Amino acid sequence: MNVLNGREFDKPGFWSAEQFPPAPYPRYRERIRGVHADEGPIVKGRYEDILLRPGQLILIRDVVTLDDVEAQKEVGPAIHLGLMLEGSGHSSLKGTTRTYPFPSNQVSMLATSKTVNGEFFIPAGTVVRYVDIRIEHDFLQEILRETAILDGDGCLDHPELEAEGVRMNLMPMSANIRRVTEQTLACPAKTGCDRLFLEGKVLELLSLALSEQDQRSTDGSKSSQMTLSARDRRRLHAARDLLVADLERTWLLRDLARHVGLNENKLKYGFRQIFGNSVYAYLQDRRMQAAAEMLARGDQSVTSIALAVGYANPAHFSKIFRRYFSVSPSHYARHMPALNSE
């Protein structure tokens, strides 16, 4: 149950089972006075949730707060692209010590692999101009196979997501993203043509955000190419050896960097420079190679192999394996032994 300013609430009639399958998107519960007024307004302005199609939701907030807003809510597994044109306040995720501010001109990309609960606070008198896009994972799998959000250094396959159920990246808003966000916020969403326009803007914003995230990662990698000493290289090789020695273990970057005596940035960018891939993409490659060898031997189940190479969720393992080898693990196990014997 969610709480807003000390009151429990459930936003009825939204994301019913007929609209959204409960598995990828559990019921979304939120109610703000002034939008669903029963105890006096707490925000004034446009506060709208638009279900464009199953798996694709956009939240539009163009309001001013008339009182302090303190709220709790939960969201299910999804990719969340937050575009804050103007705002103030902060949010936090339950179960973590991290707090995320709401500054103007910020882009947040949040991936969740399970239902997570959060809290947020916005002070009275705040102008909030915000677009929040939420897209279920399967929608992205078909159209974004080679982007930063799907590779081993991105949101969906990141071990931090596997371990904690949530992963967030923050970056400043570029002029291009701001322009498209302003167009999205201005669309009234009253007609079918409006909804079609919004769906196009959702995809455009995703494309821009992912492209800029890729570019920032590339630029950071280039900037570190001349900073590696012989000691740094030895420590990077030690980090690689630790990853390969225990494929079942999921290292967080900060822990791996600390263990070998590097800072996190040097680990990330130095690893890419020496081994030609990000830490997690390299680890994922080795995990998939090891899994393929075990499957070809045919003496273990898919579930036990998934666990042995560090995936607690066999379905997630199968999805990544299929992306690498274009067949399911069970199909690979059935047919590879026969091919190897010929």
Secondary structure as GFF3:
##gff-version 3
##sequence-region A 1 342
A	DSSP	beta_strand	2	4	.	.	.	ID=ss1
A	DSSP	beta_strand	7	9	.	.	.	ID=ss2
A	DSSP	beta_strand	43	53	.	.	.	ID=ss3
A	DSSP	beta_strand	56	65	.	.	.	ID=ss4
A	DSSP	beta_strand	69	75	.	.	.	ID=ss5
A	DSSP	beta_strand	78	86	.	.	.	ID=ss6
A	DSSP	beta_strand	90	93	.	.	.	ID=ss7
A	DSSP	beta_strand	99	101	.	.	.	ID=ss8
A	DSSP	beta_strand	106	112	.	.	.	ID=ss9
A	DSSP	beta_strand	116	122	.	.	.	ID=ss10
A	DSSP	beta_strand	127	135	.	.	.	ID=ss11
A	DSSP	alpha_helix	137	141	.	.	.	ID=ss12
A	DSSP	alpha_helix	159	164	.	.	.	ID=ss13
A	DSSP	beta_strand	166	172	.	.	.	ID=ss14
A	DSSP	alpha_helix	175	186	.	.	.	ID=ss15
A	DSSP	alpha_helix	192	223	.	.	.	ID=ss16
A	DSSP	alpha_helix	230	245	.	.	.	ID=ss17
A	DSSP	alpha_helix	253	260	.	.	.	ID=ss18
A	DSSP	alpha_helix	264	275	.	.	.	ID=ss19
A	DSSP	alpha_helix	279	297	.	.	.	ID=ss20
A	DSSP	alpha_helix	302	308	.	.	.	ID=ss21
A	DSSP	alpha_helix	314	325	.	.	.	ID=ss22
A	DSSP	alpha_helix	329	341	.	.	.	ID=ss23
###
